[in-house]
Amino acid sequence: MKLASLTVASLALFGLGAAQAQAPSQGVSKTEIVIGTIQDLSGPVAAFGKQSRNGMQLRVDEINEQGGINGRKLKLLVEDAGYDPKRAVLSAQKLVNQDKIFLMAGHIGTAHNNAAMPVQFEKNVINFLPITAAREMFEPFHKLKYSFAATYYDQIRIAAPKLAKDKGAKKVCTMYQDDEFGLEVMRGAEAGLKAIGMALAEKTSYKRGATDFSSQVARMKSGGCDMVILGTIIRETIGAIGEARKTGFNPTFLGSSASYTDLIHKLGGKPMDGLYATMTAQHPYLDEASQPLRFWANKYKTKFSEDPTVFSVYGYLIIDTFTKAAQKAGANLSTDSFIKAMDTMVIEPDMFGSPKVTYTATKRLGNDLSRLSQIVDGRWKVASDYIKP
């Protein structure tokens, strides 16, 4: 009888353990999957945050109209951190601990992700395709990290030597923001040029928040720079190029994906013509030649009463990738089953021109290639295929 009792008890414990192992992760119920995102809706890059949020919501609504994912509807919770890393931590704590999200999708900003990830990882919540091209989004390896954006370093490392050769540049220089973002651009430029036996002729930096770039432009002009690599974002890109045009300094300008936005030509006007930038998914204009892309852009405008941007595309594709992986994970969705699905994902090129994306158990950056686009007559035009180093 003692043996029988022990056997029954053992079986009961085994059954309890099995039930716990099969229990769904937080944020997953029989009818719903709750995902969270942290955006800037009130700070310096609020335009980007609102656009990426709208792109995410558009795909969420489409999925729910089609019946959801394996019978579950998607629910997107959005927190505004105002592009402040401290607020990002508070937002992550709310989403993870109070709202019980399944994963964090498309969080915008490098410092903001770095600050929030420990909060998520403590509760086994995945950091999924953040909107930043920093290497920390997939390095060092962590099972809860997935990134989609080719790094700033690799973008420039690959594009700079190609453009320098194409333009016959003799003196390549750089102007970069004096922080980790700008340094990554500068380092990428150094590595790319070294591969073709060149070096940066001039390096000049500026402090974040600067608005006067006259001294930096004067230095590059006097140095005879015929190609300038910009480690700049929006205001700084416009300011530097505008100052250069005023002084009759017209080198080839190359920026990273941080300057690939319609705001450059909308705010900077005609002087921005000629700027090159690295990119993957293309900016969706309402009159695109591609019928599927044109249809998508007009659908977006109908829903949100504004034109879509490349950040709208980022948001849309992040939810689309999540959906593909969650469907593949099957009805018993959990963090572990989702990771197993993601680690075998192969996503083919899409209507936005994104490259083929692959993930494995050891490869958490979906793509490391980019291509060139150029502002021609006030709009971005794709200027190259994907560049292989």
Wavefront OBJ file of the C-alpha trace (Angstrom):
o trace
v 0.000 0.000 0.000
v 2.935 2.317 0.792
v 4.415 1.527 -2.620
v 1.077 2.197 -4.286
v 0.730 5.474 -2.404
v 4.236 6.527 -3.456
v 3.474 5.616 -7.047
v 0.264 7.644 -7.041
v 2.078 10.585 -5.440
v 4.896 10.356 -7.973
v 2.470 10.267 -10.856
v 0.613 13.248 -9.422
v 3.841 15.231 -9.125
v 4.848 14.201 -12.638
v 1.456 15.294 -13.948
v 1.758 18.633 -12.165
v 5.241 19.183 -13.639
v 4.049 18.303 -17.115
v 1.097 20.638 -16.783
v 3.412 23.433 -15.656
v 5.787 22.765 -18.539
v 2.912 22.986 -20.992
v 1.337 26.053 -19.386
v 1.198 29.010 -21.776
v 3.513 31.971 -21.255
v 2.141 35.244 -19.932
v 0.217 37.246 -22.491
v -1.316 34.156 -24.109
v -4.871 33.041 -23.417
v -7.302 30.844 -25.331
v -8.565 33.854 -27.266
v -5.817 36.473 -27.225
v -2.091 37.235 -27.591
v -0.969 40.458 -25.919
v 2.150 42.155 -27.281
v 3.663 45.446 -26.235
v 5.693 48.205 -27.838
v 7.478 51.272 -26.495
v 7.534 54.239 -28.857
v 8.299 57.941 -28.798
v 4.941 59.658 -29.183
v 5.866 62.965 -27.540
v 9.640 63.437 -27.788
v 12.288 64.301 -30.398
v 11.495 61.410 -32.774
v 7.727 61.348 -32.175
v 7.095 61.346 -35.928
v 8.951 58.038 -36.209
v 7.225 56.584 -33.157
v 3.735 57.422 -34.375
v 4.475 56.030 -37.829
v 5.863 52.733 -36.556
v 2.926 52.392 -34.133
v 0.474 52.955 -37.001
v 2.238 50.405 -39.178
v 2.054 47.860 -36.379
v -1.626 48.582 -35.742
v -2.466 48.231 -39.439
v -1.031 44.696 -39.539
v -2.646 43.786 -36.200
v -6.055 44.857 -37.549
v -5.528 42.879 -40.757
v -4.600 39.739 -38.805
v -7.621 40.055 -36.529
v -9.958 40.618 -39.494
v -8.629 37.340 -40.909
v -9.444 35.437 -37.712
v -6.254 35.952 -35.713
v -3.356 33.542 -35.158
v -4.408 29.936 -34.568
v -7.742 31.230 -33.273
v -6.289 33.972 -31.073
v -6.736 37.695 -31.701
v -3.780 40.045 -31.384
v -3.822 42.898 -28.879
v -1.203 45.643 -29.175
v -0.403 47.752 -26.112
v 1.567 50.956 -26.720
v 3.573 52.968 -24.168
v 5.061 56.401 -24.830
v 8.561 56.802 -23.360
v 9.228 60.185 -24.991
v 12.588 58.862 -26.209
v 13.870 58.837 -22.621
v 15.708 55.665 -21.460
v 14.500 56.166 -17.863
v 10.898 56.338 -19.028
v 11.544 53.306 -21.225
v 12.381 51.307 -18.097
v 9.138 52.407 -16.427
v 7.183 51.572 -19.584
v 8.791 48.138 -19.756
v 7.963 47.486 -16.102
v 4.321 48.358 -16.730
v 4.002 46.278 -19.878
v 5.858 43.263 -18.492
v 4.687 43.187 -14.881
v 1.213 44.741 -15.005
v -0.046 44.176 -18.530
v 1.689 40.764 -18.784
v 2.742 41.078 -22.426
v 3.941 38.030 -24.333
v 6.801 39.911 -26.011
v 8.123 43.409 -26.691
v 7.915 44.309 -30.388
v 9.593 47.146 -32.270
v 10.823 49.188 -29.295
v 12.471 52.305 -30.762
v 15.924 53.573 -29.780
v 19.279 52.045 -28.827
v 19.789 53.353 -25.281
v 16.108 52.752 -24.604
v 16.275 49.066 -25.556
v 19.475 48.564 -23.576
v 17.758 50.036 -20.516
v 14.544 48.032 -20.886
v 15.849 44.596 -21.857
v 16.881 43.527 -18.320
v 13.308 44.159 -17.131
v 11.999 41.941 -19.916
v 14.564 39.177 -19.607
v 13.888 38.775 -15.890
v 10.350 37.672 -16.854
v 11.366 35.691 -19.963
v 9.908 38.297 -22.357
v 11.487 38.423 -25.830
v 12.900 41.666 -27.251
v 11.571 41.316 -30.777
v 12.912 43.291 -33.764
v 13.653 46.626 -32.075
v 13.790 49.702 -34.309
v 17.497 50.419 -34.054
v 20.517 49.243 -36.043
v 22.789 48.853 -33.014
v 24.813 45.680 -32.569
v 23.649 45.351 -28.952
v 20.261 44.225 -30.268
v 21.760 40.821 -31.082
v 25.187 40.890 -29.419
v 26.149 39.448 -27.053
v 23.941 36.467 -27.806
v 20.842 36.054 -25.669
v 18.039 33.613 -26.397
v 15.481 36.431 -26.007
v 17.072 38.794 -28.582
v 15.993 39.056 -32.243
v 16.998 41.925 -34.545
v 16.169 42.795 -38.155
v 18.231 45.895 -38.977
v 21.644 45.641 -40.622
v 23.981 47.516 -38.286
v 25.106 51.077 -38.944
v 28.653 49.753 -38.924
v 27.987 47.165 -41.635
v 25.830 49.517 -43.702
v 28.664 52.017 -44.071
v 31.458 49.423 -44.137
v 29.877 47.902 -47.235
v 28.480 51.020 -48.949
v 31.351 53.482 -48.485
v 33.952 51.675 -50.641
v 31.407 51.014 -53.405
v 30.318 54.632 -53.606
v 33.901 55.904 -53.341
v 34.872 53.723 -56.312
v 31.771 54.633 -58.323
v 32.368 58.367 -57.807
v 36.147 58.213 -58.182
v 36.563 59.851 -54.771
v 40.080 60.889 -53.810
v 39.483 62.310 -50.334
v 36.756 60.698 -48.233
v 35.881 62.462 -44.984
v 33.327 62.046 -42.224
v 31.213 64.201 -39.950
v 29.600 62.270 -37.131
v 27.627 62.655 -33.928
v 29.870 62.297 -30.891
v 28.135 59.268 -29.391
v 27.914 55.532 -29.971
v 25.701 55.943 -33.039
v 28.067 58.358 -34.758
v 31.131 56.354 -33.772
v 29.632 53.219 -35.337
v 29.220 55.097 -38.632
v 32.773 56.410 -38.431
v 34.202 52.978 -37.593
v 32.274 51.426 -40.474
v 33.720 54.038 -42.821
v 37.259 53.350 -41.610
v 36.883 49.592 -42.046
v 35.262 49.851 -45.480
v 37.836 52.256 -46.870
v 40.725 50.220 -45.454
v 39.512 47.271 -47.544
v 40.183 49.283 -50.722
v 43.434 50.839 -49.538
v 41.990 54.203 -48.484
v 41.674 56.086 -45.208
v 39.523 58.947 -43.974
v 41.178 62.236 -44.929
v 39.288 64.277 -42.331
v 37.233 63.343 -39.268
v 35.081 65.948 -37.558
v 32.373 65.471 -34.934
v 29.611 67.442 -33.205
v 27.767 67.146 -29.916
v 24.243 65.737 -29.892
v 21.764 68.590 -30.160
v 24.106 70.878 -32.122
v 22.541 73.174 -34.714
v 25.574 75.025 -36.129
v 27.835 72.993 -38.404
v 29.740 75.814 -40.062
v 33.114 74.950 -38.526
v 32.828 71.262 -39.438
v 31.811 72.076 -43.020
v 34.605 74.650 -43.365
v 37.159 72.091 -42.190
v 36.018 69.489 -44.716
v 35.894 72.035 -47.514
v 39.406 73.287 -46.799
v 40.577 69.677 -46.652
v 39.416 69.105 -50.219
v 36.945 66.370 -49.309
v 35.069 65.102 -52.363
v 32.965 62.535 -50.459
v 31.522 62.980 -46.971
v 30.100 60.164 -44.839
v 27.491 61.488 -42.421
v 26.948 59.970 -39.001
v 23.872 62.190 -38.665
v 20.132 61.781 -38.217
v 17.540 64.343 -39.430
v 18.243 67.892 -38.290
v 22.015 67.401 -38.496
v 21.855 65.935 -41.996
v 19.801 68.878 -43.215
v 21.972 71.393 -41.365
v 25.285 70.045 -42.633
v 24.229 69.688 -46.263
v 22.449 73.057 -46.218
v 25.581 74.765 -44.874
v 27.726 73.019 -47.485
v 25.494 74.111 -50.374
v 25.571 77.734 -49.126
v 29.370 77.766 -49.232
v 29.619 76.112 -52.645
v 30.893 72.841 -51.144
v 29.268 69.971 -53.061
v 30.876 66.605 -52.323
v 29.079 63.267 -52.569
v 27.153 62.859 -49.305
v 26.443 59.402 -47.867
v 24.322 58.794 -44.766
v 23.178 55.664 -42.931
v 19.620 54.382 -42.606
v 19.220 56.917 -39.764
v 18.948 59.612 -42.434
v 16.761 57.562 -44.771
v 13.488 59.360 -44.091
v 11.116 61.534 -46.083
v 11.652 64.286 -43.515
v 15.058 65.006 -45.057
v 13.644 66.207 -48.371
v 10.398 67.543 -46.886
v 12.207 69.778 -44.390
v 15.465 70.379 -46.226
v 14.070 71.061 -49.692
v 16.059 71.237 -52.925
v 19.541 71.347 -51.308
v 19.008 67.749 -50.170
v 18.961 66.467 -53.763
v 21.891 64.149 -54.373
v 22.156 62.733 -50.843
v 22.752 58.970 -50.718
v 21.661 56.808 -47.789
v 21.797 53.123 -46.959
v 18.453 51.348 -46.654
v 16.522 48.077 -47.029
v 12.738 48.532 -47.139
v 11.870 51.484 -49.335
v 9.854 54.583 -48.525
v 6.266 54.005 -49.803
v 5.048 56.899 -51.936
v 1.334 56.977 -52.808
v 2.028 56.951 -56.552
v 4.539 54.081 -56.558
v 4.911 52.186 -59.829
v 4.455 48.910 -57.920
v 0.713 48.239 -57.703
v 0.872 46.219 -54.437
v 2.975 48.914 -52.758
v 0.728 51.687 -54.066
v -2.352 49.826 -52.812
v -0.761 49.372 -49.375
v 0.246 53.045 -49.138
v -3.256 54.219 -49.990
v -4.803 51.750 -47.535
v -2.561 53.163 -44.815
v -3.516 56.749 -45.681
v -7.215 55.879 -45.669
v -6.895 54.432 -42.160
v -4.675 57.057 -40.537
v -5.319 60.176 -42.691
v -1.608 60.646 -43.370
v 0.974 59.357 -45.821
v 2.971 56.298 -44.742
v 6.746 56.393 -44.277
v 9.509 53.841 -44.071
v 8.902 53.716 -40.297
v 5.304 52.709 -41.033
v 6.787 49.883 -43.098
v 9.100 48.845 -40.253
v 6.166 48.585 -37.858
v 4.061 46.653 -40.346
v 6.821 44.145 -41.118
v 7.659 43.600 -37.444
v 4.087 42.437 -36.747
v 4.034 40.461 -39.980
v 7.185 38.567 -38.947
v 5.760 37.950 -35.484
v 2.592 36.569 -37.058
v 4.497 34.156 -39.302
v 6.512 32.812 -36.364
v 3.500 32.570 -34.016
v 1.541 30.656 -36.663
v 4.474 28.318 -37.107
v 4.707 27.793 -33.343
v 1.208 26.304 -33.447
v -1.739 26.267 -31.067
v 0.395 25.711 -27.951
v 2.094 29.099 -28.155
v 4.734 29.754 -25.499
v 8.020 31.610 -25.341
v 9.889 28.354 -25.957
v 7.732 27.280 -28.904
v 8.004 30.762 -30.415
v 11.806 30.700 -30.123
v 11.913 27.278 -31.798
v 9.798 28.629 -34.647
v 11.885 31.812 -35.018
v 15.103 29.829 -35.088
v 14.017 28.165 -38.338
v 12.412 31.199 -39.979
v 13.149 32.045 -43.606
v 11.297 35.117 -44.888
v 11.396 35.840 -48.600
v 11.736 39.363 -50.090
v 8.560 41.433 -49.798
v 6.803 44.192 -51.749
v 8.842 46.834 -49.900
v 12.073 45.466 -51.365
v 13.370 43.942 -48.138
v 16.010 41.237 -48.640
v 15.651 37.575 -47.699
v 15.722 37.230 -43.911
v 16.847 34.143 -41.974
v 17.195 33.266 -38.302
v 18.799 30.288 -36.558
v 19.525 29.220 -32.999
v 22.854 31.066 -33.238
v 22.013 33.811 -35.779
v 19.746 36.468 -34.310
v 20.255 39.215 -36.905
v 17.915 38.510 -39.797
v 19.892 40.383 -42.452
v 23.252 42.165 -42.641
v 22.975 43.653 -46.145
v 21.753 47.058 -47.280
v 21.462 48.997 -50.538
v 21.687 52.613 -51.626
v 18.961 55.139 -52.235
v 19.367 58.734 -53.435
v 17.199 61.843 -53.219
v 16.368 62.836 -56.805
v 13.968 65.722 -57.470
v 12.736 65.683 -53.897
v 12.105 61.972 -53.367
v 14.050 58.838 -52.556
v 14.969 56.626 -55.518
v 16.568 53.195 -55.096
v 20.106 53.558 -56.479
v 21.628 50.087 -56.127
v 20.927 46.438 -55.524
v 21.961 44.908 -52.183
v 25.706 45.330 -51.834
v 27.847 42.356 -50.884
v 31.164 43.115 -49.194
l 1 2 3 4 5 6 7 8 9 10 11 12 13 14 15 16 17 18 19 20 21 22 23 24 25 26 27 28 29 30 31 32 33 34 35 36 37 38 39 40 41 42 43 44 45 46 47 48 49 50 51 52 53 54 55 56 57 58 59 60 61 62 63 64 65 66 67 68 69 70 71 72 73 74 75 76 77 78 79 80 81 82 83 84 85 86 87 88 89 90 91 92 93 94 95 96 97 98 99 100 101 102 103 104 105 106 107 108 109 110 111 112 113 114 115 116 117 118 119 120 121 122 123 124 125 126 127 128 129 130 131 132 133 134 135 136 137 138 139 140 141 142 143 144 145 146 147 148 149 150 151 152 153 154 155 156 157 158 159 160 161 162 163 164 165 166 167 168 169 170 171 172 173 174 175 176 177 178 179 180 181 182 183 184 185 186 187 188 189 190 191 192 193 194 195 196 197 198 199 200 201 202 203 204 205 206 207 208 209 210 211 212 213 214 215 216 217 218 219 220 221 222 223 224 225 226 227 228 229 230 231 232 233 234 235 236 237 238 239 240 241 242 243 244 245 246 247 248 249 250 251 252 253 254 255 256 257 258 259 260 261 262 263 264 265 266 267 268 269 270 271 272 273 274 275 276 277 278 279 280 281 282 283 284 285 286 287 288 289 290 291 292 293 294 295 296 297 298 299 300 301 302 303 304 305 306 307 308 309 310 311 312 313 314 315 316 317 318 319 320 321 322 323 324 325 326 327 328 329 330 331 332 333 334 335 336 337 338 339 340 341 342 343 344 345 346 347 348 349 350 351 352 353 354 355 356 357 358 359 360 361 362 363 364 365 366 367 368 369 370 371 372 373 374 375 376 377 378 379 380 381 382 383 384 385 386 387 388 389
